[in-house]
Amino acid sequence: MRHEGAFRERLSSAWVEIRENLGRSVLQTLGVVLGVASVLGGFSITDSHRRRADELFMKIGGLDKLNVQTAAVARDGAPTALQTANLGLRSDDADEGEGLESSKVHGVSVRKFATARVRSAWADEERRITGIARDFLALEGYTVERGRAFSARDLDTAAPVAIVGSEVAERFFPNVDPVGQTMRVGDVPVTVVGVLEERVFRFREGQRNIFRWRNRIVALPATLVQRRMQGDAYDRVDRVTFRVPDLADMATFSKALEGMLVANHRQQRDFRLDDVAARIRREQSQGAVYDMIFLLAGVLALLGGGIVNVNIQLASLKDRVREVGVKMAIGASGREVFKTFLTEALLLTGLGAVTGLVVGVAFAKAITGFLKIPLFMAPPSFVWAFFLALAFGFVFALYPAWKASRLSPMEALRYE
């Protein structure tokens, strides 16, 4: 209780000193306020961008996907004779890949692209066609709003059916329910069995819907595109996607899949693997650079403010020499004087840190409002900013407090 009473006395004394010298106190806290605001505001801006990017990638089906695509050299460049002789990426690769780690793979989809004339009674346009199979809709974040998805029979028999996006439904079947309607894709008449829910995402308020192209999808069974539209008896595909929810298993599965594909493709790497989560981590690592920049700016502001505080405290010590001498003369030890000055400095730092947090929130809100993205503030950002300020405040308060504690009572009482 004696220690608690002494601490309360030091705290009360420090508060009185701050109030009586308000101008000086404001100058001492200014560096702390700027440093904390810089750290918190900077972290919050990058956190907001990172959070929005995570929302975007979750809307396109998540980050736990591994894509296999035809290598550019095999598709567009000058492939070797062995690469030309290969059958390329096939539906069989998807089946065998899933069999490698069936307990780890929670979904597989294939895509086969084509371009064809799409015609209905209301519109006639050339469109990109997507042949799909298996878990495509779930892996890519699509939801069937009306009608149904493709059945296993549709996929096995290359049934002439289609699922269309919301933009396609409005364009080719205005004011009519598309489900059950017939449209011609190339030379193949198909029946629309499903309409997908509209995909909407705007990274910033007022921005155009960046998912609008996803609403233009015309999906057919991959087998229909392969066999009837392209005459491909080998069921070649353009992309295979595996969902591996446990990202710790992604590296081992990716390595095993690559070995299997090389063996199936006559030792030719005419494909490429794309780990979506790894790619996003690489892109978002750029945000860590901005975190470091804002942290450095905050540290420099705290460093500058700390140096200013030392000078102000040393200057104020000259005005308080007799006060220190009186305290020592009536029994206060150098240790107690040291604690008194340190308590005052830390109280000022704490007040500046709290003010800096408020300023940092306002700063982050203003910047994210200007960028038109939702503000997201992670609790660790507040902790980092506050304790960084306290650490600097403690370090820079040591020397003035130590110097005050070393004053001679007799010399202090004679000081004018």
N, C-alpha and C positions, 0 to 999 in steps of 0.2 A: 504493500500500500504506500510505503514511503517513496518508492521509486515512481509509482504512478502519480503521486502528488507532485513530485519534482518535475515530472514530464509535463503535467498539466500547467504547472507554473511557468515552465519554459515556453510552452505553446502560447499561453496567454500573453506573456511578455513579448513574444515574437509578433503576435497579432497587433498589439498596441504599437510596437515600433513600426510596423508596416503602415498602419493607419496614420500615424503621425508624420510619416515621410512618404506620402502617397506617390508623389512625382518620381522620386528615386526608385520606389518599388516597381512602378510601371515600367521604367527603363530597364530594370533588372529582369523583368519577366518577358520583355518583348522578344528577345532571342529565343526563349523557350517556346513562346506562342508560335512564332514563325516555323521553328524546327518541327514541332509536333504537328502543326497544320500541314506542312509539306509532306511529312511521312504518312500521316493518316489519309490526306487527300489523294496523294499519289497512289498509295496501295489500293484505295477504294476505287479509283478510276480503272486501274488494271484489273481489279477483282470484278468490276461490273462488266468489262469487256469479256473477261474469261467466262463469267457466268452466262452471259448472253450467247457466247459461242457454244458452250456446253448445251444450252437449250436447243440451239440450232441443230447440233449433231444428234441429239436425242430424238428430235423430230424426224430426222431422216433415217431412223432405225437404230440408233445407238452407235457406240464406239467399239463394240466387241465383235468386229467383223474382219475377216481376212478375205480379200478379193484376189482372184487369179484371173489374169487377162492375157490375151495374145500379145507377145512382145512387139514393139513398134517395128523392128527390123523384119520380122516375119510377116507383119501385116502390110506395111507401107514401103519398106526399104528393099534391099537386095538380098533375099534369103539365100542360104547355101543350098546345095543340091539335096543334102539330107533333110534340111528344114522344109524344102519343097515337097519331098517325098513323104514327110510326116502327115498324119491326118489332122494335126493341130489339137486344140482344146476341144474335148468332147463331153457329152453327157456322162459317159462312162467314168471320166475323171472325177466328176462330182460324186458318183456312187462309190468309187473306190476310196476317194478321200474321206468320205464320211465313215467308211469301214475301218479306217486307220485308228481312229479314236472315237468310237461311237458314243462313249459315255461323256466325252468332253464337247462334242459337237451338238449343239441344240437347234440346228436349222441349216438347211442348204438351199440355195436357189441358183438357177441358171438363167442367162439372158442371151437371146439371139436377136440381133438388130437387122432391120431391113428398111428400105424406103419404098413406098408404094403409093399409088393413087387411091385415095379414100373418097368414096362417093355415097351419097344418100339422096333422098328426094329433095333435100334442102341445100346441100352444099357439095362441092367437088374440089378437093384440094390434095396436093401431094403432102404426105405426112411420114414421119418416122414411126416405124412399127417396132414394138418390143415383144419378142417371143419370150414367154415366161414359163416357169415350171416350179413345182414343189412349193417352197416357203417364200417365194418372192415378195408377196404382199406384206407379210409380217416382218420380214427382214428390212424392207424399205419404208416401213411406217405407213402403209396405205390401209385404208378401212373401206370396206364395201358399204355404201350408204343405201343403195337399192339393188334388189336382185340377189345374185349369189356369186361366189367365187368359182373358179374352175374345179371340177371334180377330177378324181384320179382317172376316171374313164375318159373325160375330155382330153386329158394330157396323153393318155396311152394311145388313143385312137385318132389323134390329130383332128378333133372335132372342130367344125367351122363355127366357132363361138368367139365372142369378144367381150372384154371388159374395158370401159372407157372412162377417162377422167372427166371432171366436171366441165372443163372448157370444151371438150369434144362433144359432150352431151348437149350443151347449149348451142354449139355451132352447127352440128349436123342434125339435131332433132329439136329445134326451137318449139316451145309450147307443146311438146309431145313427150310422153314418158318413153325414154329410149329402150327400156327393158322390153324385149320381145320384138323390137324393130330389126329390120335387115339393112345392112350396109355392105357395100362391095369394097374389099381391100385388094387392090390389084385386080386379078381376074377371079378372085374367090369371094363368093357371097357368104357373109357370116351373120349370125344372129347375136345381138347384144344381150348378154345374160346378166350383166352387172354394171352399176355406175359407182365410181369411187367418190368418197367424200372429198370436198374441196380442201386442198392443202394451202394454208396461209401462214406465212411467217415474214415479219418485218423486223430486221435487225435494229432499225431506228424508226421512231414514230414519223409518219409521213412518207416513208420510203415505199417504193413499189414492192408488191408481193414477190419475194425472191423465189417462191415456190411455184410461180405461175406456169413455168415450163413443165412442172410435174403434173399439172392438171391437164396437160395436152397429151397424156399417154393414151395410146391405142394398144392394148395388150391382147395378144393371141396366144394360144398354146404354142410353146416352143417347137413342138413336133409339127404343127401346122406350117409354121414359117420354114422349118428345115426341109420338110418333105414335099409339101404341095407348092410352096411359093419359090423355093430355091432348088428343089430337086436334089437335096443332100441326103444320101442314104446312110451317112456315117454319124448323123446327129451332132454335127459340130456346133459349138457355141462360142460366143464372144466373151462371156464372163461367167465365172462361178464364184459364189460367195458362201463362206462358211461362218456361222455364228459360234463363237467360243466365249461364253460368258465369263469364265475365270481367266482373266488376263494373264495370270501366272502360267497358264498352260499354253498360251498363244505361241511363245517362242518354240517350245518343243513340238507342238503340232505343226507349226510352219516349217520346221526343219524336216520332219517326217514327210510332210506333204510334198516338199520340194524334191526330196529323194525319190518318192514314188513317181512324180511327174517326169523327172529326168529319165527314169527307167522306162516309163511308158512311151516317151517321145524320142526313143533311140539316142539317148544321151545328149539330146539337143535342148538347150535352154531357149526354146521359142515361146516362152511365157514369162510373165513377171508377177511377183507376189506383192500385194499392197496391204500392209497392216494398217487399218484405218486409225486405230488408237495411237500407234507409234507416229503416224503422220501428223495427227492432231497435236500430240505431245511436242513434236518438233516445232510446229507452228506456234504453239502457245508458249514455248520456251522463250520466244521473243518478248513475251510479256514479263518474264523474269528480269530481262535486261532493263525494262522501264522501272520495275520495282527497285532495282539496284540504283538507278539514276535518282529516283525520288528519295530513296534512303540516304544516298550520298548527299543530296541537297539538304535533307533534314539534318544530317550529322554536321555538315558545314555550318548551317544556321545555329545549331546548338553549340558548336565549337566557338563560333564568333560570339554568340551570346554569353557563353561561359567566360571567355576572356574579358568581355565588358563587365560581367558581374564581379569578377575578381578585382578589377580596378575600382569599381564603385564601392565594393565592400571595404577595400583597403582605404579608400578616401573617407568613407563613413566612419571607419575605425578611429581616424584622427579626431573626429567630432565626439567620439564616445569614450575617449581615453579616461577621462575623469570618472565616467560611469563605471567603467571596468575597475578602476582603482578603488572606488567606493565598495563595490561588491567584494573585491578581494580583501579589503580592509576589514569588512564585517564577517569574514570567514569563508567566502566562496573560494573554492580551489580553482587552479588553472584548468582542471578537468571539467569543472562545472561551467566555466566561461566558454570552453571549447564547445561543449554540448549546446550552450545557449545560442552561440553564433551559428552552429551547424543546423540547429532546429529552425532558426529564422530563415536560413538559406533554403532549406528543404521545403519549408512552408511556401515560400515564394515560388519555388520550382513547381510544387504541386498545384498551386493556383494557376500558374502560367500554363501547366500541362492541361489542366481542365479547360481553361480558356482556349488553348490550342486545339483541343478535341472539337470544341464547338465550331471554331473557325474552320477546321479541317472538314467537318461535315458540310458546312455551308459551301466551302470551296468545291468539294466533290459533287455536291448537288447542283451547283451552278454549271460545272463543266459537263456532267452527264446530261443536264437539261439542255445545254447547248448542242451536245452530240445527239440528243433525243434517244437516249437509251436508259432503261430502268437502272436506278442506283442500287447497288448491292454492296454492303459493308460487312466484311468478315470480322468476327470478334477478335481474332489474333492481331488484326491491324491496330485496334485500339490498345491492346496489351503492349505490342511492340512500341508504339509511339509514346505511351505513358511511361513505361519503365526505362526507355532509352533516355527520356528527359530527366527522370529521377537519377539515373546513373551519372549523367553529365553534371547535373546539379550537385550531387554528392561529391564528385571528384573536384569540381572547381570551388567548392566551399571549404575544402580541407585546409588550404593554405591560409586564407584570412582567419579562419577559426583558430588554427594553430598559432598564428602570430598574436592574436588577441590573448590566447591562454598563456603566452610567454611574457606578457608585460609584467614589469616590476610594480607592485602596489605603491611603493613610495614614489617612484618616478611618475607613475600615473596620476597620483594625487597632486603632485607639484606641476603637472602639465597644464599649460594655459593655451 
